[in-house]
Amino acid sequence: MASFNRVILMGNLTRDPELRNLPNSDTQVCDFALAVNRRWKDANGGDREDVLFIDCAAFGRTGQTIGESLTKGRPIHIEGHLKFEQWEKDGERRSKIRVVVEQFRFVDAKPASAKSGSAKPAGRNATPAKRNGNGRNTRQPRSNGVEGELVGAGQEIPI
């Protein structure tokens, strides 16, 4: 029987990420929740909106980066797989489905620090690009992991 477990979501963090170490291990895990909105028009032409709140976990360097870089309200694009979790609390069986993040992208530019007073977008150089004789940039594009770059691809996840 064929199966496929892949999730791609983009939404806003509903709380600050919680970064911790797994018991008896140096592996870090970052727990956070995403709010994902869906908008549509109903039969009468009225605007409707549905919001899903999704628990997520990221491990290792991926989790550390999310925990140190993002705060409540920031948007993020994640890719991963679903994991079914069960436990017992007060004699009652409980369960939930969580997204295990394998890779992610920063969606917005990192907000400017209040201390620096700089309102320049993240990832931009202070000096203009040098141009060659035909008017094209001579500087190589640089990736600093701020916007659109996949982070965490190919890493082992300890689950």
C-alpha positions, 0 to 999 in steps of 0.5 A: 500500500502506497502512502505519503505524509507531507505537509506544507503550511504558511501562517503566523506564530500564535505564541513565542517558540519554546526552545528546550533540550530533549531529556537525556540528550543534547538535541534541542526541540522547538515547540510552537503553534501556527495560525493558518487562515483560509478566506472564501466567499459564501453563497451570498457573496459574503466574506468568510474566514476559517482559522486553524491552530496547528501545533508544530515541533522542530528539532536540532539546528532547525528548531534552534534557528526558529526558537532564536529568530522568531517571535509571536505574530511572525509569519513562517513557511514550513514543510514537514510531516504529520505525527500522531501523539497519544498520552494519558492524563488523569486516566483519560486517553488523549491524542493530537496530530502535530507537524514535525518541521523538516525545513522552513523559510522566513517569510518576512524580513527580520524586523529592525532592532530598536537599538540600531534605529535602522529601518533598512530591510534585512539582507541589504547592504549599506553600499550600492551594488557596483555596476559593470560597463553594461549596467549590470550588478557585478556583486554576486547575490548573497544568501543570508537566510532571511527571506525565502531560503530553505533551512533544515533541508536534509537534516536527521529528525530524531523521531 
